[in-house]
Amino acid sequence: MLPLPQIESKQKPLLIHIVHEDDKVLLNTPDAEWFRVLYYFPWEKHRIFAAEYYDALYEFNLREERKRLEKQTKKGKVFSESKEDAQQRLLLDRVTMQVDKEKKSKVLYKVEAKSKAEMLDPMKLSPGAVPFRLGGKKPKCFYALLKSFLGAAIMGFPCEPEKVSMLLKSNPSFVRVCGFAPKGEKDEYCSEHVPSERKLQQFDQIMSEWGIWDKIKIALVTENIETGVIKLESEIVGDTTHYYAYSGFETVKYKDEDGKEQKKSQSKLTKKCRCQNRDKCEHDWVLADEGAGTIVKSITKMYWGHKASFLGFPRQGTPLD
């Protein structure tokens, strides 16, 4: 009979992999293509994008921390921004308004280059393995977040945080195949738990602001062309469409550089907080649906929504951009 210490030294840690019956069924169901795509997702090809995301997340958190500290410094010295002032600020910050100013101005401003932090090693990143940063909570896995958005699109839903959140809350198989775990009401924070809708919005914002969505799209289209999935054609066609906005609009009056009163439609304002008195709380006013605008189809047909355009090969009907 071996002594206890000797037995313990020879034992190896147990690795338990739970396979759910419904997951086995979905793997063999013709109509569940989304599950097979996510189950066999080639995460190795997305290592570089994972590194870019974690670096961008770090910069994003630093930026938000600076904003928070600035607010603390100013707290008690200035009053919170009024809704009317926020309307003017957001209106003048719009890209279309900036373009008009640039056309009238002949002065070029030299922008000071900012030194970027050293990029993470992509080869050290994998599903479940997230980089360690000093301070803050352990971030959600990039691959799990990416798969949740791609899975929503494959299932025919808009690739938007609200729809992704709905699927993660209502489909346990979708949660598992993405790489998340359900969260109980009394469970403490864990990076593997299903992310909140706000966290999904943050992920989408970072992926858009740092151009990572575009890079993934270009890489995928390039691979499909090189492997022959998409056949090259001599013609490319473009088409435009639109979809309705998630917010109503309000007409904002402002004065142009000549002092004349002008009007523009703008999405309604909201605050991303749960304060009872939003008019006096310190949180910033933001657009309820950023990017929404008036889409003119004809003299009698106008929509409040988002405009989109597609480029693709006409014979295959495959969108490229």
N, C-alpha and C positions, 0 to 999 in steps of 0.2 A: 504494500500500500504506500503510495507516494505522499509525502508531506504536502500540506496545503500550499506553502509558498512555491514549491516546485510545480504543482499543478497549475497554479495561476500564471507562472512564467511561461508555460508551454501553450496556454490557451491563446487563441487569436480573437480579436474583436468580431462580433457578429454583425454582418451586413444584411439588413432586412429590406426587401423591396416588395411593397404591397401592390398587387395588380388587381384593379377593380373589374368586376364582371362586365359592367357597361362599357368600360374602355376597350375590352377585348371585342365586344360586339361592334363598337363604332369603327374599329380598325378594319373590320370586314364588311362594313355597310357601304354600298356604292354611293349613297347620297351624302355620306359624311366625309367628303373630300377634305374639308377644313381640318378634321381631326388628324388625318394621315399626313397632311402637309405640316402641321405643327408638331406632330409626334416625331417625324423624321426631319425636322428643321435643320438645315446645314449651318449650325451656329459658328463653325470654324471660319466661314467666309466673312463673318461680320465682326471679327475681332477688332479690326481697325476702327470700326464705327463705335464699338463698345468703349474703346479707349477715348475716342473723341467725346463721347457722351459724358463719361465720368469726369473728364477734364472740364467740360462745359458746365456740368453740375457744380463742380467746385467753384468755378468763377461766378456762377449764378448765385450761389449761397453767400459768397463774399460780397457781391454787389448788394444783395438784400440786407446783409448785416450792416453794410455802410449806410444804407437808407434808414435802417432802424436806429442806428446811433445818431444820425443827423436829426431824426425826429425827436429823440430823447434830449438832444442838446437844445433844440428849439422849443421844446415843450414848456409851456408856461409863459413864453415870450411872445408868441404869436397865436392867433386864433386859428381854428381849423378852416380849411378852404371852403367857401360857400359853393353851393351847387351851380350858381350862375357863373362864378369865376372858373369853376372846373369845366363848364361848357365851353367857355372861350379858350381855355388852355388846350383842351383836347381837340377843339376845332382847328386851332392854329398849328397844332402838332401833326396834323394829318399830312400824309405824304404828298397829296395833291396840292395842298397849300404851300408846302416847302418847295415843290417844283416851280410854282408860280414865282416865288421869291427869287429862286436861283436864276430864272430867265431874265428878271429885271436887274439883277445884280451882276456886275462885272468883276467883282473882287473875289479872288481865290484865297481861301484860308488854308494855311498849312496845319494839318492835323498831326499832333505829336504821337509818334508810334509808341505803343505800349508793349513792354516785354512780357511774353507769355511764359507761363510755368512749363517746366519740362514735361513732355507728354508721357503718359503711362506706357508701360511695355505691353502691347496687345497680346503677346504670347502668354502672359501671366493671367489673362482673363478667360473665364469660362462660365457656363451657367451655374449660378450659386456662388461663384468666387468673385467677390466684389473688392475693390481696393480699399485699403485702410487709410482714413484721413483723421488727423488729430481733431478732436472735438466733434460734437454732433452725433446723430444717430447713424447706424449702419444703413447705407442706401439700399433701395430696392434694386433687384437684379435687372440689368439692362435687357438681357435676353428675354426674360419673362414679360417685361413691359412691351418690348418690341413685338413679341408673338401675340400678345393680347390685341394690339392694334391691327396687325396683319390678319389675325383670325377673324376679327370683326368684318374686315373688308372682304375676305374670302366667303364669308357667310352671307354677303350681300347687304350688310349694314354700313352706314356712313362711318368712315374711319375717324370718329370724333370721340373725345373723352366721355361724353354723356352716354353714348351707345356702348362703348367698351365697358363702362362701369355697370351698366344694366346687365350685360352678358356675364360679367364676373360675379354678380350678385345672384343670378338666376340659373346658372349652368355649372354644376360641380365638375363635370367632365372637362369643360373649357378651362376652369380654374386649374385643374391638375395638369392638363397637357401644356398649359402656358408655363407652369413651374411655380405656381402660388399654392398657398394653403389657406383654408377657410379660417376666419377670425371670429372667436367668440366675443360676446359682449364684455366679459370681464377679463379677457386676455390682455396681457401687457404687450407693448410694442415688439414686433418681430419683423425683420426685413423680408421674411418669406410670406407674411400675411397678405391677403388681397389688399391692394392699395385703395385709398380713398379716391373719390372723384377729383378732389383738389390735387392730389398727387399725380393723377393721370393728366390733368390739365397742365401741371408744371412740366411733366415729361414732354408733352406735345409742344409746349411753348419753347422749351430748350431745343428740341429737335428741329423746330422751325427756325428759331432765331439764329442758331449756329449753322444752319444749312445742312444738317445731317440727313433729314428726310430726302432732300434733293440728291445727295451723294449716294444714298442707298438706291434710289430710283434709277439713277444713271448707271450704277454698277449692275443692277439687275437687267436693264434693257441691253446694255453692252454684252453681258453674258449670253442673253437669249439670242442676240444676233450672231455672236461668234460660234455658238453651238448649233445654230440652224433652227432653233425653235421659232424665231421670227425671220422670215425670208426678206431679203432686200428687194425693194421695188424702186422703179425710176421716178415715182411721184409720191409726194407727201401732201396730205390735205389737212386743213384746219377747220375746226367747227367750234362755235360758242354755245354756251348754255347758261342756265342760272338756277339757283335754288333759293327758296325763301329764307329770309333772315329769322333769327330766333328772338328778335326784339322789335318792338315798335320804334317809331322815329319821332323826333320833335324838330321843329324849325328854329334854328338859332340865328339871331341877328348879330351882325358884326360890322365894323367899319374897315374898309380897305385902306391902302396907303394914301389914297387921294381924299380920304375923309368921307367917302360916300357910304351910305348904309347898304349892306348886302344881306342876302339870306342864303342859308344852306341847310339841307336836311342832315340830321345826325342821329345816330343810335341813342336811345335813352341811357341815362346814367344809373349806375348802381355802385354799391360798395361790397367788397368781399369780406364782410364781417357780420357778426350777429348782434351788434350793439343795438340797444333799444332805441336810442336817439341818434340816428345816422346823420342828422343835420349838424350835430355838434361834436361827434366823435372824431378822433385824430386820423382815422384811416382815409386813404385817398379815394376820390371818386374815379371810376373807370367806366369805359363804354361797356354796355351790357352785351353787345355783339360787335366786336371790333372788325372793321373792314366792310361792314354792310353799307350799301349805298343805293341810290336810285338808278334802276336799270330801265332805259327807254327802249321799248320795242317798236313803237310807232307813236303817232300823235295822241292816240286814245289809249295806248297800252303802256303802262309803266308799273314796275314792280319794285318793292323794297326787299333787297336781297343781296346775294353775292354772285358775281359774274365769274364764269370759268371758261377756259378754252382748252381744246384738245388738238394735238397733232398726232397723225398716225398714217399708216399705209392703207389706202382705200380698199384694195382687193381682199386683204386679210381682216380688215376691220379691227386692227390691233392698235390701241392707243400707245404712243411713245412718250408723250409729255402732256 
